[in-house]
Amino acid sequence: MRRLFLTDMSATLAGITCVFVFLVCFFSLRSTTSYLANRALASQTTVMVRGLKEAVAGTRRELEQLPSIEGLNCRDGLSNILAERAFQNPYIRWMSVERAGETICRGGLVNRHTGPAGHFYRIDDVWSIELVKGKSDVVYVIQRRGNVEYFAILETMTFEFESSIDCPRCVAYEWDVDRPDLVARSGDWSQVVIRQTEDAMIEGIRTRVALGASQSYVDKFQSRGRILAAGIAAIVALTLSFILYGLLVRQTSVVSLMRQGLRRTEFLPYYQPIVDGRDGSVLGAEALVRWSRRGKLLPPAQFLPLAEDNGLIGPITEQIVKKVLEDIKALGWVGTNRYISINADADQIMKTDFCESLVKQLTDSGIPGKNIAVEITERSPFTDLAAGRDRLLCLTDVGIDIKIDDAGTGFGGFSYVQELPVSTLKIDKIFIDTLRAQDDAKRPVLDAIIRFARESGLSTIAEGVEANEQVDYLVKAGVHAIQGYVYARPMPAERLMSWMKEHEMETPGMIAGFR
């Protein structure tokens, strides 16, 4: 029932997160409408440039193919040839021929009247474009043959785009060539809210084509913009919510399982022996917590951090201590010099009743304090060493030995030695490993730790020892207590008992009895 409740809570929190992220993303993407309008307008501007290029090139080819004035068969100033060619060419609206500024032949009844507003822009010695300022839908392509000029008015598809390129809400456009004063405009530019411009070279002329649109054009994309913004927001929100839900369910389910494990006493101590490297005698062991879940053994790294974050480290330690005290009796170590070390970090010592609970359990069991040691691990630091000393003194007062685990690698360093009632340094495996490498840079640190311990009157234990040559070096250096795979891996209490019998048989020279 509790697990179901936690799952429901995770789903609720993930749902709230989903709604919040969706709203934030949706309102952050309000510019999507303008983005879509700009994309559409940019596409239409590109179409205008392409159309203008094709129109100029096609018109130029048409003018090149026209016969001379005599071959046009002009009658009363009209030429069927000009009319037919203009009709057949999709780029041309109207064609004519002039001499000395006077129309002598044209392809339709309409006559052109350029007037003073006309401006010729030279392409080369033969070709020009005339832009009629104030009449932006009139652009001429001109070919000169001596004193005769062949004119063609471009079809209106470039400028009358409202029908040609499906931009019914566009209200303005602009076209200019090369110089700022050669600008043609159409529509009401005062209403423009977005504008797209594209530059291009057309027949050697630097050309700019621009489109503008009003708010009504932007509003055309409003529903599409909202759908796109909602889609993006939904994808982001759902993705984050599923990730959050997965993390919450995993955490809450593991916490729930740990609570079940406490009720079922699934947390067990596994023991790794600590051996005197000089004669092979067993000095004690370190208790390492394991979680036995449905026949599967879980190492502490997979659950201890979560147990600490959820206030379960105290009950787990209490369960481990209870089993350790039972095993000390089963091993026959009560009253001897052999001990079992229990791990605890600074937060556990300072923020829980670890010390009081351990002393009470010892008292209730009748086991003397010297059969228990506490190893201070480096999962968290002591922020107040004076207060830490007071807490640890309640342990040393009943004979419990205090050791520093992983010496030289963690928060406290050697300041713990100066302020806390510490008797032993455990040398970390990273320094022990230097004994299997040639000229390793960390070996001087190992030697310095050993020298510091000796000068400070502290005992030492080497952990993570895996080879006999390491044992030989450490024993010669004065480190006699050895812990590691060179002797044994962590094992349950039952296996520890049988291992000790086998070990005593294999080590006939060891000191008999308890040390």
C-alpha positions as CSV (number, residue, x, y, z in Angstrom):
1,M,0.0,0.0,0.0
2,R,2.8,2.4,0.9
3,R,4.6,1.6,-2.4
4,L,1.4,2.3,-4.3
5,F,1.0,5.6,-2.4
6,L,4.6,6.6,-3.3
7,T,4.0,5.7,-6.9
8,D,0.8,7.8,-7.0
9,M,2.8,10.7,-5.4
10,S,5.4,10.4,-8.1
11,A,2.8,10.4,-10.9
12,T,1.2,13.5,-9.4
13,L,4.5,15.4,-9.1
14,A,5.4,14.3,-12.7
15,G,2.0,15.5,-13.9
16,I,2.4,18.9,-12.2
17,T,5.8,19.2,-13.7
18,C,4.4,18.3,-17.2
19,V,1.8,21.0,-17.0
20,F,4.2,23.6,-15.7
21,V,6.9,22.9,-18.4
22,F,4.2,22.8,-21.1
23,L,2.9,26.3,-20.2
24,V,6.4,27.7,-19.9
25,C,7.4,26.3,-23.3
26,F,4.2,27.2,-25.0
27,F,4.3,30.9,-23.9
28,S,8.0,31.0,-24.7
29,L,7.2,30.0,-28.3
30,R,4.6,32.7,-28.9
31,S,6.9,34.0,-31.7
32,T,6.3,30.8,-33.7
33,T,3.5,32.6,-35.6
34,S,5.8,35.4,-36.7
35,Y,8.4,32.7,-37.5
36,L,6.1,30.9,-39.8
37,A,4.9,34.1,-41.5
38,N,8.6,35.1,-42.1
39,R,9.3,31.7,-43.5
40,A,6.4,31.9,-45.9
41,L,7.3,35.4,-46.9
42,A,10.9,34.5,-47.4
43,S,9.8,31.6,-49.7
44,Q,7.7,34.0,-51.7
45,T,10.5,36.5,-52.0
46,T,12.7,33.8,-53.4
47,V,10.0,33.0,-55.9
48,M,9.9,36.6,-56.9
49,V,13.7,36.7,-57.5
50,R,13.6,33.5,-59.5
51,G,10.7,34.9,-61.5
52,L,12.4,38.2,-62.2
53,K,15.6,36.4,-63.4
54,E,13.6,34.1,-65.7
55,A,11.5,37.0,-67.0
56,V,14.6,39.2,-67.8
57,A,16.5,36.3,-69.4
58,G,13.4,35.1,-71.4
59,T,12.6,38.6,-72.6
60,R,16.2,39.2,-73.7
61,R,16.2,36.0,-75.7
62,E,12.9,37.0,-77.3
63,L,14.2,40.4,-78.3
64,E,17.3,38.9,-79.8
65,Q,15.2,36.7,-82.1
66,L,13.1,39.6,-83.4
67,P,13.6,40.4,-87.1
68,S,14.7,43.9,-88.2
69,I,12.1,46.7,-88.5
70,E,11.4,45.8,-92.1
71,G,10.7,42.2,-91.2
72,L,8.1,43.1,-88.6
73,N,5.5,43.9,-91.3
74,C,4.2,47.0,-89.4
75,R,0.9,48.3,-90.8
76,D,-0.5,51.5,-89.3
77,G,2.1,51.1,-86.4
78,L,0.9,47.6,-85.5
79,S,2.8,44.3,-86.0
80,N,1.1,40.9,-85.7
81,I,4.6,39.4,-85.3
82,L,5.2,41.5,-82.1
83,A,1.7,40.7,-80.8
84,E,2.2,36.9,-81.4
85,R,5.6,36.8,-79.9
86,A,4.5,38.7,-76.8
87,F,1.5,36.4,-76.5
88,Q,3.6,33.2,-76.9
89,N,6.3,34.4,-74.4
90,P,5.0,34.0,-70.8
91,Y,7.4,36.7,-69.5
92,I,6.3,39.5,-71.8
93,R,3.2,41.6,-71.6
94,W,3.7,44.0,-74.6
95,M,6.4,44.7,-77.2
96,S,7.2,47.7,-79.4
97,V,9.9,49.4,-81.5
98,E,11.0,53.0,-81.3
99,R,13.2,55.3,-83.3
100,A,14.3,58.7,-81.8
101,G,11.8,58.4,-79.0
102,E,8.8,57.8,-81.3
103,T,6.9,54.5,-81.5
104,I,7.0,53.2,-85.0
105,C,5.7,49.7,-84.4
106,R,4.0,48.0,-81.5
107,G,2.3,44.7,-80.7
108,G,-1.0,46.1,-79.4
109,L,-3.2,49.1,-79.3
110,V,-1.8,50.4,-76.0
111,N,1.0,52.9,-76.5
112,R,3.7,53.5,-73.9
113,H,4.2,56.8,-72.3
114,T,7.5,56.9,-70.3
115,G,7.8,60.6,-69.7
116,P,10.3,62.2,-67.4
117,A,9.8,59.5,-64.8
118,G,11.5,56.8,-66.9
119,H,15.1,55.8,-66.1
120,F,17.3,53.6,-68.2
121,Y,19.8,51.3,-66.5
122,R,22.5,50.1,-68.8
123,I,23.4,46.4,-68.8
124,D,25.9,46.7,-71.7
125,D,26.2,48.7,-74.9
126,V,23.1,47.1,-76.4
127,W,20.9,46.1,-73.4
128,S,19.1,48.3,-70.8
129,I,16.3,48.0,-68.3
130,E,14.0,50.9,-67.8
131,L,12.3,51.3,-64.4
132,V,9.4,53.7,-64.4
133,K,9.4,55.4,-61.0
134,G,6.0,55.7,-59.5
135,K,4.7,52.9,-61.6
136,S,6.4,50.0,-60.1
137,D,4.6,47.4,-62.2
138,V,6.1,48.7,-65.4
139,V,9.6,47.5,-66.2
140,Y,11.1,47.5,-69.7
141,V,13.8,45.4,-71.2
142,I,15.4,47.3,-74.1
143,Q,17.6,46.3,-77.0
144,R,19.3,48.9,-79.1
145,R,20.1,48.2,-82.7
146,G,21.7,51.4,-84.1
147,N,19.1,54.2,-83.7
148,V,16.3,51.7,-83.2
149,E,15.2,50.4,-79.8
150,Y,13.2,47.3,-79.2
151,F,11.1,47.4,-76.1
152,A,9.4,44.7,-74.0
153,I,7.3,45.3,-70.9
154,L,7.7,42.5,-68.4
155,E,4.7,40.5,-67.5
156,T,3.3,41.5,-64.1
157,M,3.9,38.3,-62.3
158,T,6.9,39.8,-60.5
159,F,4.9,42.5,-59.0
160,E,1.3,41.6,-59.1
161,F,2.2,38.7,-56.9
162,E,-1.2,38.8,-55.1
163,S,-2.4,36.5,-57.9
164,S,0.8,35.1,-59.2
165,I,2.5,33.7,-56.1
166,D,-0.5,33.3,-53.8
167,C,0.2,36.1,-51.3
168,P,-3.4,37.5,-51.0
169,R,-2.6,39.3,-47.7
170,C,0.7,40.9,-48.7
171,V,0.3,44.7,-48.8
172,A,3.6,45.9,-50.1
173,Y,6.6,45.1,-52.2
174,E,9.8,46.8,-53.3
175,W,12.3,46.4,-56.1
176,D,15.5,48.3,-56.8
177,V,18.6,48.0,-58.9
178,D,22.1,48.9,-57.9
179,R,21.4,52.5,-56.6
180,P,19.2,53.7,-53.7
181,D,17.3,56.2,-56.0
182,L,16.2,53.4,-58.3
183,V,13.4,52.1,-56.0
184,A,9.9,51.1,-57.0
185,R,7.3,50.5,-54.3
186,S,3.8,49.4,-54.2
187,G,1.2,49.2,-51.4
188,D,1.1,50.8,-48.0
189,W,4.5,50.5,-46.4
190,S,3.2,52.2,-43.2
191,Q,1.2,49.0,-42.5
192,V,4.1,46.6,-42.9
193,V,4.9,44.5,-39.8
194,I,7.3,42.0,-41.3
195,R,9.5,42.2,-44.3
196,Q,11.8,39.8,-46.2
197,T,14.5,40.9,-48.6
198,E,16.6,38.9,-51.1
199,D,19.6,40.2,-53.1
200,A,20.5,38.7,-56.4
201,M,22.5,39.5,-59.6
202,I,20.2,39.6,-62.6
203,E,21.9,40.0,-66.0
204,G,24.8,41.7,-64.2
205,I,22.6,44.1,-62.3
206,R,22.7,44.0,-58.5
207,T,19.0,43.6,-57.6
208,R,17.0,43.6,-54.4
209,V,13.5,42.2,-54.1
210,A,11.5,42.8,-50.9
211,L,8.1,41.7,-49.7
212,G,6.2,43.1,-46.8
213,A,3.1,42.0,-45.0
214,S,0.6,43.5,-42.5
215,Q,-0.6,42.0,-39.3
216,S,-3.5,40.3,-41.1
217,Y,-1.0,38.3,-43.0
218,V,0.8,37.3,-39.8
219,D,-2.6,36.3,-38.3
220,K,-3.1,33.9,-41.2
221,F,-0.5,31.7,-39.5
222,Q,-1.8,32.1,-36.0
223,S,-3.5,28.7,-35.7
224,R,-0.5,26.9,-37.3
225,G,1.9,28.7,-35.0
226,R,-0.2,27.7,-31.9
227,I,-0.3,24.1,-33.1
228,L,3.5,24.0,-33.6
229,A,4.2,25.7,-30.3
230,A,1.9,23.3,-28.5
231,G,3.5,20.3,-30.2
232,I,7.0,21.4,-29.2
233,A,5.9,22.3,-25.7
234,A,4.1,18.9,-25.3
235,I,7.2,16.9,-26.5
236,V,9.5,18.8,-24.1
237,A,7.1,18.5,-21.2
238,L,6.3,14.9,-21.7
239,T,10.0,13.9,-22.1
240,L,11.0,15.7,-18.9
241,S,8.0,14.4,-17.0
242,F,8.7,10.8,-18.0
243,I,12.3,11.1,-16.9
244,L,11.3,12.7,-13.6
245,Y,8.6,10.0,-13.0
246,G,11.1,7.2,-13.7
247,L,13.6,8.7,-11.3
248,L,11.0,9.2,-8.6
249,V,9.5,5.8,-9.0
250,R,12.9,4.2,-8.9
251,Q,13.9,6.1,-5.8
252,T,10.7,5.6,-3.9
253,S,10.5,2.0,-4.9
254,V,14.0,1.3,-3.7
255,V,13.4,3.2,-0.4
256,S,10.2,1.1,0.1
257,L,12.1,-2.1,-0.6
258,M,14.8,-1.0,1.9
259,R,12.1,-0.5,4.6
260,Q,10.8,-4.0,3.8
261,G,14.4,-5.3,4.0
262,L,14.8,-3.8,7.5
263,R,11.6,-5.5,8.6
264,R,12.8,-8.8,7.2
265,T,16.4,-8.3,8.5
266,E,17.8,-8.6,5.0
267,F,20.9,-6.4,5.8
268,L,23.8,-8.6,6.8
269,P,27.5,-8.1,7.8
270,Y,30.1,-9.7,5.6
271,Y,33.5,-10.0,7.2
272,Q,37.0,-9.5,5.8
273,P,39.7,-10.7,8.1
274,I,42.5,-8.6,9.3
275,V,45.7,-10.7,9.7
276,D,49.1,-10.1,11.2
277,G,51.5,-10.2,8.3
278,R,54.3,-11.5,10.5
279,D,52.9,-14.8,11.7
280,G,49.4,-15.1,10.0
281,S,47.4,-14.7,13.2
282,V,43.9,-13.3,12.9
283,L,43.7,-9.9,14.6
284,G,40.0,-9.2,13.8
285,A,37.7,-8.4,10.9
286,E,35.9,-5.5,9.2
287,A,32.1,-5.8,9.0
288,L,30.9,-4.7,5.5
289,V,27.2,-4.3,5.0
290,R,25.4,-6.3,2.3
291,W,21.8,-6.4,1.3
292,S,20.5,-9.9,0.7
293,R,17.5,-9.4,-1.6
294,R,15.7,-12.5,-2.9
295,G,19.0,-14.4,-3.0
296,K,20.9,-11.6,-4.7
297,L,23.6,-9.8,-2.8
298,L,23.8,-6.1,-3.3
299,P,27.0,-4.1,-2.5
300,P,26.7,-1.0,-0.3
301,A,27.4,1.4,-3.2
302,Q,24.0,0.5,-4.7
303,F,21.9,1.4,-1.7
304,L,23.8,3.2,1.1
305,P,23.7,6.7,-0.5
306,L,19.9,6.4,-0.9
307,A,19.6,5.1,2.7
308,E,21.6,8.1,3.9
309,D,19.4,10.5,2.0
310,N,16.2,9.0,3.3
311,G,17.1,8.6,7.0
312,L,17.6,4.7,6.9
313,I,21.3,4.5,7.6
314,G,20.6,4.5,11.4
315,P,18.2,1.5,11.4
316,I,20.4,-0.4,8.9
317,T,23.5,0.2,11.1
318,E,21.6,-0.8,14.2
319,Q,20.6,-4.1,12.5
320,I,24.2,-4.7,11.4
321,V,25.5,-4.0,15.0
322,K,23.0,-6.5,16.4
323,K,24.2,-9.2,14.0
324,V,27.9,-8.4,14.7
325,L,27.5,-8.8,18.4
326,E,25.8,-12.1,17.9
327,D,28.6,-13.2,15.6
328,I,31.3,-12.1,18.1
329,K,29.7,-14.6,20.6
330,A,29.5,-17.3,17.9
331,L,33.1,-16.8,17.0
332,G,34.2,-17.1,20.6
333,W,35.9,-13.7,20.5
334,V,34.2,-12.3,23.6
335,G,36.9,-11.0,26.0
336,T,39.7,-11.7,23.6
337,N,41.9,-9.1,21.8
338,R,40.1,-9.8,18.5
339,Y,37.6,-7.2,17.3
340,I,35.2,-6.4,14.5
341,S,35.2,-3.0,13.0
342,I,32.0,-1.2,12.1
343,N,31.9,1.7,9.6
344,A,30.3,5.1,10.3
345,D,30.6,8.5,8.8
346,A,30.7,12.0,10.4
347,D,27.0,12.7,9.7
348,Q,25.9,9.5,11.2
349,I,28.0,10.1,14.3
350,M,26.9,13.7,14.7
351,K,23.3,13.7,13.6
352,T,22.0,10.4,14.8
353,D,22.1,8.4,18.1
354,F,24.7,6.1,16.6
355,C,27.1,6.4,19.6
356,E,24.4,6.0,22.3
357,S,22.8,3.1,20.4
358,L,26.1,1.3,20.0
359,V,27.0,1.7,23.7
360,K,23.5,0.5,24.8
361,Q,23.7,-2.6,22.5
362,L,27.2,-3.4,23.9
363,T,25.9,-3.1,27.5
364,D,22.9,-5.2,26.8
365,S,24.9,-7.9,25.2
366,G,27.6,-8.1,27.9
367,I,30.4,-7.8,25.3
368,P,33.3,-5.6,26.3
369,G,34.1,-2.5,24.2
370,K,37.5,-3.8,23.1
371,N,35.8,-6.4,20.8
372,I,34.3,-3.5,18.7
373,A,36.1,-0.8,16.7
374,V,34.5,2.1,14.7
375,E,36.1,3.1,11.4
376,I,35.3,6.7,10.4
377,T,34.6,6.7,6.7
378,E,34.9,9.7,4.4
379,R,31.4,9.9,3.0
380,S,31.0,13.2,4.9
381,P,33.3,15.5,6.9
382,F,33.3,16.6,10.5
383,T,32.4,20.3,10.4
384,D,33.0,20.7,14.1
385,L,35.9,18.7,15.4
386,A,35.5,19.7,19.0
387,A,31.9,18.4,19.0
388,G,33.0,15.3,17.1
389,R,35.6,14.6,19.8
390,D,32.9,14.8,22.5
391,R,30.7,12.4,20.6
392,L,33.6,9.9,20.0
393,L,34.7,10.0,23.6
394,C,31.5,8.3,24.7
395,L,32.7,5.3,22.6
396,T,36.3,5.3,23.8
397,D,35.2,5.6,27.4
398,V,33.8,2.0,27.1
399,G,36.9,0.7,25.3
400,I,35.8,1.1,21.7
401,D,38.8,1.7,19.4
402,I,38.5,4.6,16.8
403,K,40.1,4.2,13.4
404,I,40.3,6.5,10.4
405,D,39.4,4.7,7.2
406,D,41.1,5.5,3.8
407,A,43.7,7.7,5.5
408,G,45.2,10.3,3.2
409,T,42.4,10.4,0.7
410,G,39.4,12.1,2.3
411,F,38.1,15.2,4.0
412,G,39.8,15.1,7.4
413,G,43.3,14.2,6.5
414,F,45.6,14.3,9.5
415,S,43.6,17.1,11.2
416,Y,41.4,14.2,12.6
417,V,44.5,12.7,14.3
418,Q,45.1,16.0,16.1
419,E,41.6,16.6,17.3
420,L,39.8,13.2,17.5
421,P,40.5,10.3,19.9
422,V,41.9,8.2,17.0
423,S,44.3,5.2,17.6
424,T,44.6,3.7,14.1
425,L,45.1,4.8,10.5
426,K,43.9,2.5,7.7
427,I,46.0,3.1,4.6
428,D,43.9,3.2,1.5
429,K,44.3,0.7,-1.4
430,I,45.5,3.4,-3.9
431,F,48.7,3.8,-1.9
432,I,49.1,0.0,-1.4
433,D,48.8,-0.5,-5.2
434,T,52.0,1.6,-5.6
435,L,53.9,-1.4,-4.3
436,R,53.1,-3.3,-7.5
437,A,54.4,-0.5,-9.8
438,Q,57.9,0.6,-10.5
439,D,58.8,4.1,-9.4
440,D,55.2,5.0,-8.8
441,A,54.8,8.7,-7.8
442,K,52.4,7.9,-4.9
443,R,54.9,5.6,-3.1
444,P,56.5,8.4,-1.2
445,V,53.1,9.3,0.1
446,L,52.7,5.8,1.4
447,D,56.0,6.0,3.1
448,A,55.1,9.4,4.6
449,I,51.8,8.0,6.0
450,I,53.6,5.1,7.6
451,R,56.3,7.5,9.1
452,F,53.6,9.9,10.3
453,A,51.7,7.1,12.1
454,R,54.8,5.8,13.7
455,E,55.9,9.2,15.0
456,S,52.3,9.9,16.2
457,G,52.2,6.7,18.1
458,L,49.3,5.4,15.9
459,S,48.7,1.8,14.8
460,T,48.3,1.1,11.1
461,I,46.3,-1.3,9.0
462,A,46.9,-1.7,5.2
463,E,43.7,-2.5,3.3
464,G,43.4,-3.7,-0.3
465,V,46.5,-5.8,-0.1
466,E,46.5,-8.4,-2.9
467,A,50.1,-9.8,-3.2
468,N,52.7,-11.4,-0.9
469,E,55.4,-8.9,-2.0
470,Q,53.1,-6.1,-0.7
471,V,52.9,-7.9,2.6
472,D,56.6,-8.2,2.8
473,Y,57.2,-4.5,2.1
474,L,54.6,-3.4,4.6
475,V,55.8,-5.7,7.4
476,K,59.4,-4.4,6.9
477,A,58.0,-0.9,7.0
478,G,56.3,-1.6,10.4
479,V,52.7,-2.1,9.1
480,H,51.8,-5.5,10.5
481,A,48.0,-5.5,10.2
482,I,47.0,-6.6,6.7
483,Q,43.5,-6.7,5.1
484,G,42.8,-7.8,1.6
485,Y,42.4,-10.5,-1.0
486,V,45.8,-11.8,-0.3
487,Y,44.2,-13.5,2.7
488,A,40.4,-13.5,2.0
489,R,37.5,-11.8,0.4
490,P,34.5,-10.6,2.5
491,M,32.4,-13.5,3.7
492,P,29.4,-14.3,6.0
493,A,30.0,-15.3,9.6
494,E,29.5,-19.0,8.9
495,R,32.2,-19.0,6.2
496,L,34.5,-16.9,8.4
497,M,34.4,-19.6,11.1
498,S,35.4,-22.3,8.6
499,W,38.0,-20.1,7.0
500,M,39.7,-19.5,10.3
501,K,40.0,-23.2,10.9
502,E,41.5,-23.7,7.4
503,H,43.8,-20.7,7.9
504,E,45.1,-22.0,11.3
505,M,45.9,-25.4,9.6
506,E,47.7,-23.7,6.8
507,T,49.7,-21.4,9.2
508,P,51.2,-23.8,11.7
509,G,53.7,-21.1,12.8
510,M,51.0,-18.7,13.9
511,I,50.7,-17.8,17.6
512,A,48.2,-20.1,19.2
513,G,45.3,-18.7,21.0
514,F,43.8,-15.2,20.9
515,R,46.1,-12.2,20.6
